[in-house]
Amino acid sequence: MTSSTTVRSPHRLYGRGGELAIIQGLLTRLRQGDGGALVLAAPPGLGRTALLREAASAHRSRGPVLYGTASAAGTAAATASADSAGLPDPVGPAAYTGPAVRAASAGRAGSADRGGRATHAAPADRAGPVPAPEPFTPEPLTPEELLARLRDGSTGRPLLVCADDAHAWDPACRTALAAAARRLGPGSGVGILIAADDGPAFAGLPTRRLGPLDEDASAALLDRLAGAGAGATTDPLDPVVRAELLREGAGNPRLLTALLGHLTPGRLTGRTPLPSPLPGAEGVLEAYAYRLDALPAPARALLLLAAAAQEHEPAGAGTDALLLLRAGTRAGLPRDFLDDALFGPAATEGLLQRAGSRVHFSPPLAARAVLHHTPPARRRAAHELLAALLGEAGGRAGTLAALAQRACAAPGPDHALAARLEAAATAPYSHAERSSALARAAALTPDPPLRSARFAAAAEQAAHAGDPDRARALLARTAAPAETGSGLAPTTGGPGLAPYVHGLLALRSGPAVDAHEALLAAAALLGPHDSGRALHALLGAADAAWVRGDAGGYLEAMGRVDPTPYGDAFASYRAGMCAVLAGRTAEGHALLRRCLDPDGSAEGHPVLRRCPDPAGLLRAGVAALVLGEVAAACRIGARALGAVRTRGPEVLLPQALEYLAYAELRAGLHAAARAHALEGLHAARRTGQPNSSARLHAVLALAASVEGPAEACAAHCDAALAGAVPHGLAQPATLATWARGRADLAVGRPEEAAARLGPLVRPGPGQGHFAVRTLAVPCYVEAVVLGGRGGELSSVVDEFAAWADRTADPQAPAQLARCRALTAPADEADARYAEALAHHDRAGGDFERARTLLLYGQWLRRRRRTREARTPLRDALVAFQRCSARAWAERAGGELRAAGEPVAGAVRDTGGGGVLSALTPQQQRIARCVAEGATNREVALRLSLSPRTVDHHLRNIFAALSVRSRTELARLLGPQTSPMPRTSRSPQSPQSPQSPQGP
């Protein structure tokens, strides 16, 4: 066996795990005597040189390394590792000679400057600089001669050749290197790693193209850079600054490092405003310029037009190919050239790529490099040309784009142009387009108060577009609230707009109490001059109070709303919700029923009925859930989702999916709820709404408590609580705890379930959210009864009965009858279970009916009515299987086996070799539980037996299997038994592992 070569970085390379694995494979084959080649293709700054250095460092102890870079003259220059004493000096058309070959260390050849050429640094382990190279130019070698010299010089050891910035080598050098790399194969003992720009020079060789770092890798790199180095600060990086650095860094490690290095500690911590644009990008952008300078003039002109045309488009959208064709024609570019450039990448060396009707830069950072590299006068001329073309197109589609291009061409502040941009930034333009236009208008505004108000308006639109980081960055550019009489336009919102946006952002991603207070304050400021935003602020404050479980805060916010201008449906919703929370339930329910069809006031207008107001539908869905009309809630939730998809805004999508998924859970549609909640979770992450993510994780936990697996339920519970607890979100915290308790019941752990659910449903400081805690009562009653914990349940059941009497939830009567059956004397329980099943027959729903059947069958078996127990247990098993409740089906199957009926495919031999075949089904179940670590009492609770019966069976199991202890039994059954989470044992009841007797 041979050990593999592992690429390890002393300074972690973030987001390059795939590339390091590929390089490791090449080095492993090289050490085994085989050769190979790999091209690492990437634009400047993405880490191709760092990967070469990592490879050289990893291979240095295994064999010689030859590291070649581009010299200032564009020829190849090489250094060799200190252990390559036998390597010939001249390798290729240019090489080092003399002592420099022996002294320079691989992996320390320096880094590329902005032109792509090598700069050299002193090795960290020796004093003084590395001697400067002394290139010479002998006769070029053929590929065969080059390979022969490399093999001869390696003295039989595997040789690694690292060719850095190979695209900048002279043509003869590149040709020889590429031809030699193609001839490598088994037994060659030479590996060649080539780092080059993403061009055609090394076509045909195995190539790994490096892309920008993803968001997580960029964030990890930024956190490391901010915590180390000369610019490190003990204060944490401001979240707004961090988001802006990640946005501007565009996944380019070198650019991110440069941007961070140009910010002072005050700016990094948010004490000093960020400049706009951020300084430090110049070096990286100039590194892209070498390809531009080599292009013909028509190609450079087209690239400038393409980069300028992207300025009015959303990020990543590219530009319109037809607009670019018209602009190129207007600029005098030959039509043949334009056709070649727009329909094929050769004319621009691949910098422009067409996808359908859109044209994109490849890499995207090249667009910024083009604008940076172009003189200001030419940039302005390109923007003015595009503005004229867009203005000639007419219509609303071209108006905002034309104004945006004129803003890019403006040499300085322009009050009139800013006002036109602001006036144009309205519907039907998207929120992202409006935000961009308002930000440009603010940048052109000379008056500080008006500029701040426009930045706040831009932030509001960015928040609606689901871009909270952009919204926070724009808010950071607002100054103090504008003074009265500053000339604010009506669309800017005036005083209170910035606090309103802060409140919206806190509602979606911050502590609920902060959102509540911020939005109340904003409503007070907005009320005198902007009633629409004031209403939304108050509704947001009410939402924040609701999710906190603060009924008083909800009533305070809704009490300040004047419903008069907003129609009967809204007035009924406001009055109904306030009445319910004030304890006037009957009055509130009557009012809420009026708003279950919020677009009914449209008098049958077909357009309004097809495209109802999304916010109105969401409120109607809430009303239906409060009433318990779960079927109506599902129906309205589906319409609300369709309205949000059709009309937006995008930021409402997670909320619409959450409401629909929760309604489907209440209706027993667990698979549909899971699908919608998963989509909502992705939307919440995409739009930067961690509070919605917490709520959706709670919904997914509830679905997993039915469908399983237990690990998924636990993971979603943990995620929900991790987001809910710090932000004071009582509603998802309650739902997540309920989900975990129900999952405990599914696997037969009633004591743990009771311990989790008791604080939720009983009065006290840990009581759950007022709107959902009652829903957990049936699970709590079941857990207490099955766990044998005792305690008074009448108050809890009475509270549930009062709720069941008020709600329209179809499952409530059956659940109430089940709770009463569990707590009833033996002579009444039969009738109570029959009553519960009759209610289930009327209400429908497989899962809740199956739970009642399971409990009824258990009760019958405990009363030794085994034959009678089989029918409800069999029906429960089938129903659980029908709704994919795997853990519940396994529990029902176990009960059915204990009742003497075999279950197809359910009995498994955990020991191998038929070790349990001598045991009865009941003994097999007990043996498995004990092997998992359960005490006799826990086994009795799980299997609905008495501890004495478990002890009797366990002694027979020991005798049948010839074991003397619980430990030997666990060893005999082996690792196939999955460990059962344990409840804490009583300190008064120790259990000896040498005896079958448990506590």
LINWO-V994030 format. One line per field, one symbol per residue. ss: DSSP state (H for helix, E for strand, L for the rest). A space follows every 10 residues. Layout:
BEGIN
ss: ???
END
This chain:
BEGIN
ss: LLLLLLLLLL LLLLLLHHHH HHHHHHHHHH HLLLLEEEEE ELLLLLLHHH HHHHHHHHHL LLLLEEEEEE LLLLLEEEEE LLLLLLLLLL LLLLELLLHH HHHLLLLLLL EELLLLLEEL LLLLLLLLLL LLLLLELLLL LLHHHHHHHH HHHLLLLLEE EEELLHHHLL HHHHHHHHHH HHLLLLLLLE EEEEEELLLL LLLLLLEEEL LLLLHHHHHH HHHHHHLLLL LLLLLLLLHH HHHHHHHHHL LLHHHHHHHH HLLLHHHHLL LLLLLLLLLL LHHHHHHLHH HHHLLLHHHH HHHHHHHHHH HHLLLLLLEE HHHHHHHHHH LLLLHHHHHH HHHLLHHHLL LEEEELLEEE ELLLHHHHHH HHHLLHHHHH HHHHHHHHHH HHHLHHHHHH HHHHHHHHHL LLLLHHHHHH HHHHLLLLLL HHHHHHHHHH HHHLLLLHHH HHHHHHHHHH HHHHLLLHHH HHHHHLLLLL LLLLLLLLLH HHLLLLHHHH HHHHHHHHHL LHHHHHHHHH HHHHHHLLLL HHHHHHHHHH HHHHHHHHLL HHHHHHHHHL LLLHHHHHHH HHHHHHHHHH HLLLHHHHHH HHHHHLLHHH HHLLLHHHHH LLLHHHHHHH HHHHHHHLLH HHHHHHHHHH HHHHHHHLLH HHHHHHHHHH HHHHHHLLLH HHHHHHHHHH HHHHHHLLLH HHHHHHHHHH HHHHHHHLLH HHHHHHHHHH HHHHHHHLLH HHHHHHHHHH HHHHHHLLLH HHHHHHHHHH HLLLLLLLLL LLHHHHHHHH HHHHHHHLLL LLLHHHHHHH HHHHHHLLLL LHHHHHHHHH HHHLLHHHHH HHHHHHHHHH HHHLLHHHHH HHHHHHHHHH HHLLLHHHHH HHHHHHHHHH HHLLLHHHHH HHHHHHHHLL LLLLLLLLLL LLLLLLLLLL HHHHHHHHHH HLLLLHHHHH HHHLLLHHHH HHHHHHHHHH HLLLLHHHHH HHHHHHLLLL LLLLLLLLLL LLLLLLLLL
END
